[in-house]
Amino acid sequence: MSAATVATHPSGAPHASPSPTPTATDPALVRRAVKAAALGNAMEWFDFGVYSYIAVTLGKVFFPSGNPTAQLLSTFGAFAAAFLVRPLGGAVFGPLGDRVGRQKVLAVTMIMMAAGTFAIGLIPSYATIGVWAPVLLLLARLLQGFSTGGEYAGAATFIAEYAPDKRRGFLGSWLEFGTLAGYVGGAGLVTLMTALLSDGDLTSWGWRLPFLIAGPMGVIGLYLRTRLEETPAFAAEAEKAEAARPRVPLREMITGQWRALLLCVGLVLVFNVTDYMLLSYMPSYLTSELKYDATHGLLVVLGVMALMMVVQPFAGALTDRVGRRPVIAAGCAGFLLLSVPALLLIRQGSLVAIGLGMGALGLLLVCFTASMPAALPALFPTRVRYGSLSIGFNVSVSLFGGTTPLVVTALIGATGDVMMPAYYMMAAAVVGGVAVWFMTESAGRPLPGSGPALDRRD
């Protein structure tokens, strides 16, 4: 049975109104769609975890010997460059996904992501080819960032348009499960390699192994994505006559959706500021501010992410029952009220205190990771969903999420206030709370521009 074959009301009566036709999806097909979408997100964050935690070694390999701090800054400069081109990738792949289809574009982004990561593992060192080594590293990072600009919004759109209305939260939560799994896998692999390999082996050849893994992962992901049909919502849109479905200009995706875009930027801001603060910045905070052992700090963060992975699907299912707005609002309220107590607990310095403080923040973050993959696509109608979501998501991530570690470090340096991470999360929570106040509840309801999506078993 095709993903979009039901043309009658759930009662069996003919669909008399001109509203969009209900669709029924095959559960097996939905599961394949979720796996294919989540794997791309996992690969993106696998690279993120590897690059972040092997940065010192990469600095030695790709940049001239000398000041270790300068090497590290150069490495992270290449890392940050990927964030600069994400909005450009979103502006290209998003509208293309609305025009030619989600499945085709997601196949292309998978190839580009895998190629960029795999290429890093093949680049000769600075000692071998000189200045071309950092140049090639930068180009590979730009390719990754450009493809990532079309990845998350496309994957979220793909799952949301496949999922039955009553299970969209649960199924969407597996997208962020892939994020956590990829990050844990990448960071955990680097930790294992650091423990097993000598510094010389790690610098000469060991650092390449995690990046080369992206090749087989990309082949598997591409296989899964090319076996999928187009989403029911896009297929229904594509059935309209070409004359009745004119190409949507990029300007219309922005100006025609300005209210939804503002809500998207606000929701993504609180989601990504807290995400990058907890998973990317806090290990450095533990080391630089609390003089905590770097390995132990990493293990604490990995433990928090493992806890989040366990809770994630249950929280996603909860959003289907009580709604996305209450869960997101609870996360905003939690960060507003508990950021300072949690950071004070972390600053106590003991393993138990740090674990409790980080664990509390991780559970609050689940309120966003479990809700956003279903809530964000529901802000936009089908004809512009991929494009508008790509633009709003990537602009917000580039301006606010990816800059969080840099901005917080600068604020601590300027003010001397080591509680700045808590204040920054509280400010983000206020912005997120305002966005939640104005957003419309989408749980259990059809996506804008689509008819009811039913589970074939119902």
N, C-alpha and C positions, 0 to 999 in steps of 0.2 A: 504493500500500500504506500503510495507516495505521501510525503510529509504534508501535503495540502490537498486532500481529496474530499473532505467532508463539506458538503454544501447545504446541510440542513441544520435546523435548530437542534440542541441537545434532546429535545422532546421527540424529534423525528418529524416535526411539521416542516413544510417548506419555509425557507427564509424569505419572508415577504417584504422586509424593509430594505432600503438601498444601502444599509450599513455594511461594512466589510464582512465577508463570509467567514464563518468559524472554520478553524482548521484542527485536525487531530494528528498528533505525532506518534511515531513508533518509539516506545521507550528505549529499544536497543539503539535506534538511530540517534536519539538524544544523548545516550551515554557515550557513543562514539564522538559526537560533536563536542561534548564537554571535555573528553580526554584530549582531543586534538587541539582545542583552544587552550587548555590548561598547560599542555606540554610546551607551547611556545612561550608562555609566561614563565614557566619553570626554567627554560633555557636562558631567557633574558636575565633572571635573577641568579642563576648559577654563575653566569659570567660576572655579575655584580659582586657576588660573594667572593669569587676567586680573585678578581682584580683588586678588591678592597684589601684583602688579607694577604696578598702576595706583593703589595705595592712596593715595599722596601726592596725586594729582590728585583722587581721590574726596573726600579730606579738605577740599580747597579748595572743591569743588562743594557738598557737603552739610552742612558744619559752619561755624559763624560764623568770620569771619576773626580772626586773632590769633596765638596760639602754634602754630607748625607741628607741634610734638610733640603738643600736645593734639588737634589735628586728626587726626593719624595714629593716636593711641590711640583716638579716637572711632570712626574708620573700622574699625580692627581689633576694637573692641568689638562693632560690628554684625556683623562677620565671625564672631567667636567665639560670638555668640548662636545661630548656626545649629547649633553643636555641642550646645548645651543641650537643644534639642528633638529631636535625633536619636533618643535612646532612646524618646521618646514616639512618634515616627513609626514606629519599629521595633515598639513594643508594639501599635500599631494595624494597620499593614500586614502584619506578619508573620503573626499569627493569621488575618487576613482571607485572606491568600494560601493558608493551609492549608485554609481553609473553602471559598472560591469558586474558587480556582485561581491559579496563578502568573501566567499570561498576562494575565489581566484586571487584576490588581493592578499588574503592571509597566507596563501601558498607562496606568494612572492616575498612577503615579509619574512617568512620562515627561512627561505633560501638565503636572503640577504643577511639575516641575523646569524645563521650558522656559518656563512662564508666569512663574515667579519670576525667572528670569534676564532674560527679555525685558522684564519690568516695570521692572527697574532701569534699563534703557536709556531708558525713557519718563518717568521721574520728573523733574519740574522741579527746578531748583537751589534752594538756600537763599535766594539773592538774589531768587528769583521768588515762592516760596510760604512762606518763613520756616521755622518749626519743623516744618511738615508734611513737609518734604523728608527730614530724618533719620528721622522717624517712618515714612514710607513705605518708606525704605530698610531699616529694621529689619524691617518687616512682610514685605517681599520676601525678606529673608534667612531669616526664620523659616519662610516657606513652602518655601524651598529646603531648609532643614535638615530640616523635617518629612518632605518627600518623599524626601530622601536616606536617611532612616532605614529606608525599605523598599526602597531601590534595590539596594545592594550584595549583601545577603543573598539578595534575590530573584533577581538576575542570576546569582549563583554557583549557587544552587539550580537555576535554569532550565537552565544549561549542564550541570551535573553530572547532572541527571535525563535529559537528552537524550543525553549522550555514552555511547558504548560503554565498557564497563569497562576495556578495554585501552588506550583513548585519552583517558581523562578528564583526565589531567594535561596533555597537549598542548592539548586543546581548551579547558580551563579557563584555561590560561596566556594566551589571547587576551583574557580579561577585563582583566587587568592591562596587557596591551599597549594596550588602549583607554585605561586610566588614563594611561599614559605619553604616548600620542599626544595626548590631550586637553590635558594639562599643557604639553607642548611647543608645541602649537598655540596655546594661550592666551598663554603667556609670550612665545613668538616673535612673535605678532601685536602685543603691546604693545611689544616691543622695536623692531619695524619702524615702528610708528606714532610712537614717541618719536623715532626717527631722521628721519622724513619730515615730521612736523608741528611747527609752532612751539608754544611753551608756551601761547600764547593760543588757538590752534585746538584743541589737545588739551583744554584746560580748558572751552572754550565748547561744542564739539560732538564732537570726535574720540573722547573717552572712551566715548561711547554706542555706537559701532559694534560693538565686540566683544560687548556684551551683546545687541544686536539680532540678531546672527547666531544666537543661541539659538532664535529663532522658526523659521527654516527647518530647523535641525537637529532641533528637536523634532517638526516635521511629518514629516520623513523617518524618525526613530526610531519615531514612533507608527505610521506606515504599515508599517514592518517588523514591529513587534510585533503589530499586529492581524491580520497575515496568517498568523501562526503558530498551529499547533494546541497544545493543552495538552500538557504533558510526559507521556511514557509512564507514569512512576511515579505522578503524580497522577491520570491517567486511570484506571489500574488501581485506585487507592484509591477513586475516585469511583464505580466500578462496584458497590461494595458497597452493600447496602441501607442507606438512611438510618438505620434503626434500629440497624444494626450499626456505624454510623460516627457516634457522638454528637459533638457539639461539644466540642472540647478546651478546658477553661478555661485562662485565662492562667496561673493559679497552677500548674496541672499542667505547663505548658510550662517552668516554672522549677524547682519542687520535684521533679517527676518526672524531670528531666534534669539534676540538680544536678552530677553528676560530669562529664558532657559539657560543661556550661556553664562549669565551672571550667577545663577544658582549652581551651575556646574562648577564654575571656578571656585565659589565659596565652599562647596562640599569637598572638592578635590583638595583645596587648601588645607582644611582641617585633617583630612585623611592622610595627606602626604607629609605635612609638617610633623605630625605625631609619629608617622611611620619612619621617616628618615631620622627623626630625633632618637627614637628608641633603638632601631636596628642598625643605624649607621654611625650616629654620633656618640651614643652612650659608651661603646667600648673605648673610644678615644678619651671621653670624659673620665671614665674610671681610671685610665692610665695616667692622663696628664694632670688631673685635678686631685685625685685621691691616691695617686702613686700605687695603684693596684696592678698586680701582675697581669701582663697583656694576655697571656694564655688563659688564665682564670677568668678574665673579663669576657673573652670570646666564648668560653664554655658556658658562662652565665647567660649570655645572649642566645646561644644555641639552645639552651634549656628552655628559655622563655618562648622561643619560636616553636619548639616541639610542643609545649603546652598549648600555644595558640592553634597549632595544627589539629590537636585533639578536639578542641572546643569549636573550631571553625564550622564544620558541617551542622552541628547542633544549633549554633547561633544563626546560621543561614535559614534553617528550618523554622526557627523562632520568628524570623522576620516575615515568613509566610503566614504565620498565625496571628501575630500582634501588629504587624505592619513595619515598614522600613523607618517611618518617621519616629516612632517611639524608641526604636533601638539606636538610631543615629543620635537622637536627642539625649538619650541616656549616656552615650559616649561623650558628647560635648559637655554635659553636666558633670560627668565624672572627671574629665580632664580639668575643668574649671575649678572643681572643689578639691581634687586629690593630687594635683600635680605637685604642689608645694609639700604636703605631707609625704608623698612618695619619694621625692628627691631628698628630703631631710632624712628619711629612712635609709636611702641609698648611701648618703654621706656618713652614716654611722660606721661604715667600712667593713663590718663583719660579713661573712659569706651569707649568713641567714638573712641579715637585714637587706643586703643588696638583692638577694633572690626575691624577698618579699616585695620590695619596692618595684623592682623591674617586672615581677610577675603581675602586680596590680596594674601597672601601665600597659602590659601586654594584653591583659584581659579587657581593658578599656578599648585598646586598639582593635580588638576583635569586633567591637560594635560597628566599626567602619569597614573592616575587611570582609565581614559577612554580609553587609548591606549594600555597599556601593556598586558591585558588579550588576546587581539587579536594579538599583535605584537610578543610576546615571543614564543607562540607555532609555529608561522610561521618561526622561525629560524631553525627548525629541521625537517627532513623527518619523515614520519609516523612510520617506523619500530623502531626508537629510540626516538621518540618525548617525550613520558612520562618520560623515564629514563634520557635522557640528560637534559631536562628542569628541572627535579627534582634536579639533581646534581648541575647545574649551579645556579638555583634559591636559593636553601637552603644554599649553600656555601656562596653566596653573602650576603644573609640575616643574617646569623650567624656572618660573619666577620665584616660586615659594618652596616647593618640596626639595628640589635638588640643591638649593642654596642654603638650606637649613643649617648644616654643619658649619659652613663658612660664616654665616651671619651670626650664629650663636657664639662661635669662637671669637669673632670680632667684638661682639657686645660684652663678653666677659673681659676681654682685654681692655676695652674702653672704660668700663665701669668698675671693674674689679669685683663685681657681684657674681659669685659662683652659683647663685640661684637662678640665673638668667634662663637656663633651659626650661625651668618650670613656668616662668613668666611668659616665655615665648609660646609654650603649649597652651597656656591659659588664653592668650590673645587669639590664637588660632581657634580655640574652642568657642570663643565669642562670635567670630566670623561664621563658623559652622552652625552655631545655634541660630543666627539670623537667617541663614540659608534654609535650615530645616523649617523655620517658622513659615516661610513663604512657599515651600515646595508642596506639591499635591501628593497625597498618599497613592501609591501605585500597586501595593500588594493585592494579589488576587484579581486584578483588573487587566483588560487587554492593553497592550502597548498602543500608544497614540498612532493612529493611521492603520491599525490592524484589527481584525475581528478577534473574537474570543479564541484562545489557544487551549485545546483540550488534550487531556491524556487519553489515548485510545482505550485504556483500561477502564476509564470512567463511564 
